[in-house]
Amino acid sequence: MINTKNLIWSNLNQVSNIPNHVLTWLDDHQSLTAKLKQKFNCFSVKVISQAESLVHADETELLNWNGQSIVREVELLGNNRVVVFARSIIPITNDTKNLLKVGGKSLGEVLFNDKNIKRSQLQITHTHGTWGRRSIFTIGSTQVLVSEFFIKNLYVETFA
């Protein structure tokens, strides 16, 4: 798991030192779940936690939300290895009722299958050799923050 507190985030277009093999994952506005399913024969989601929890100050500020939120942390596995760690902040509102029932499925399966859900500009971070991105998805009048961190296993073509 990655310590997501106190990270420095920048807009994607302001970062120039991203390796090409990383950039193809960071700068992609399609469903990460769909892309991972294409790359790996076996794809699964491991829910680490999904509970009402404290939200980091920068997340609260970005969402402009001080109400109750569910923090969902998952590992996305490709061929039974962790390739992505994801942290989502889901405010508890009428707009997010269905999203909170996603269970062991990927949030991307819900977020990218609803044309009414809009995605914001990507922000990028780099910490301890791991690249991450985050964006806001707007569902009705509620904003949901999804942060994804790309583990080095992602860039390996095949696993033994």
C-alpha positions in Angstrom: 0.0 0.0 0.0 1.1 3.5 -0.7 1.1 6.4 1.7 -1.1 8.8 -0.1 -0.9 11.6 2.4 1.0 14.8 1.6 1.7 14.0 -2.0 2.5 16.8 -4.4 0.2 16.7 -7.5 0.6 18.6 -10.8 -1.5 18.8 -13.9 -0.3 16.3 -16.4 0.6 18.9 -19.0 3.0 20.5 -16.4 5.2 17.4 -16.0 7.9 16.6 -18.5 10.1 13.9 -17.0 7.7 11.0 -17.4 9.1 7.9 -19.1 7.2 6.8 -22.2 6.3 3.4 -20.8 4.7 5.1 -17.8 3.1 7.9 -19.8 1.0 5.5 -21.9 -0.7 4.5 -18.6 -0.9 8.0 -17.0 -2.2 9.9 -20.1 -5.1 7.7 -20.9 -8.7 8.9 -20.6 -10.3 5.5 -21.1 -11.2 2.9 -18.5 -8.1 1.6 -16.7 -10.0 -1.6 -15.9 -10.6 -2.2 -19.6 -7.0 -1.5 -20.4 -5.8 -3.9 -17.7 -8.2 -6.6 -18.9 -6.6 -6.3 -22.4 -3.1 -6.6 -21.0 -3.5 -9.4 -18.6 -5.2 -12.8 -19.0 -6.3 -12.8 -15.4 -7.6 -9.5 -13.9 -9.2 -9.1 -10.5 -10.0 -6.5 -7.8 -9.0 -7.0 -4.2 -10.8 -4.6 -1.9 -8.5 -3.6 1.0 -11.0 -1.4 2.7 -14.3 0.4 2.0 -15.5 2.3 5.0 -16.2 5.8 6.3 -12.8 7.2 7.1 -10.8 10.3 7.5 -10.0 12.1 4.2 -6.7 13.8 3.6 -6.8 17.6 3.8 -5.9 18.0 0.1 -8.6 15.6 -0.9 -11.2 17.5 1.1 -10.1 20.7 -0.5 -10.0 19.3 -4.0 -13.6 17.9 -3.6 -14.8 21.0 -1.7 -16.6 18.5 0.6 -16.6 18.3 4.4 -19.4 15.8 4.7 -19.3 12.0 5.3 -17.3 10.0 2.8 -16.4 6.5 2.1 -12.7 5.8 1.5 -12.3 2.8 -0.8 -8.8 1.3 -1.3 -8.2 -1.5 -3.7 -5.5 -3.4 -5.4 -6.0 -4.2 -9.1 -4.3 -7.5 -9.9 -3.0 -8.6 -13.3 -2.1 -12.3 -13.5 -2.4 -12.5 -9.7 0.1 -9.7 -9.0 -0.6 -6.2 -7.8 -0.3 -3.8 -10.7 -2.3 -0.8 -9.4 -3.2 0.6 -6.0 -6.3 2.8 -6.1 -7.8 5.1 -3.5 -11.2 6.6 -4.0 -13.1 9.2 -2.0 -16.8 8.8 -2.4 -19.0 11.4 -0.6 -22.1 9.9 0.8 -25.0 11.5 -1.2 -28.0 10.4 -3.2 -25.8 10.6 -6.3 -23.4 8.0 -5.1 -25.8 5.4 -3.7 -25.3 2.9 -6.5 -21.5 3.5 -6.6 -21.3 2.5 -3.0 -22.8 -0.9 -3.8 -20.0 -1.8 -6.3 -18.5 -4.4 -4.0 -15.7 -6.4 -5.5 -16.1 -4.9 -9.0 -13.9 -2.1 -10.2 -15.2 1.5 -9.9 -14.2 2.0 -13.5 -16.8 -0.5 -14.7 -19.5 1.9 -13.3 -17.8 5.2 -14.0 -17.0 4.6 -17.6 -20.3 2.9 -18.5 -22.4 6.0 -17.7 -22.2 8.8 -20.3 -23.6 11.3 -17.7 -20.5 10.9 -15.5 -17.9 13.5 -16.4 -14.1 13.2 -15.7 -11.8 16.2 -14.9 -8.3 16.9 -16.0 -5.7 14.4 -14.8 -3.2 15.3 -12.1 0.1 13.4 -11.7 2.4 12.6 -8.8 5.7 10.6 -8.4 6.7 9.2 -5.0 9.3 6.6 -4.1 9.6 5.4 -7.7 5.9 5.0 -8.2 3.8 7.2 -10.5 0.2 8.0 -9.8 -2.6 10.0 -11.3 -5.9 11.3 -10.0 -9.0 12.9 -11.3 -12.5 13.8 -10.3 -15.6 12.2 -11.6 -18.8 14.2 -11.4 -22.0 12.2 -10.7 -25.0 14.5 -10.7 -23.8 17.3 -8.3 -21.4 15.1 -6.4 -17.6 14.9 -7.1 -15.8 11.6 -6.5 -12.0 11.5 -6.4 -10.2 8.5 -7.9 -6.4 8.2 -7.4 -4.5 5.4 -9.1 -0.8 4.4 -8.4 1.0 2.3 -11.0 3.1 -0.5 -9.4 6.3 -1.6 -11.3 4.7 -5.0 -12.0 2.4 -3.2 -14.5 5.3 -2.5 -16.9 6.6 -6.1 -17.0 5.3 -7.8 -20.1 4.8 -11.3 -18.7 5.1 -13.0 -15.4 6.9 -16.3 -14.9 
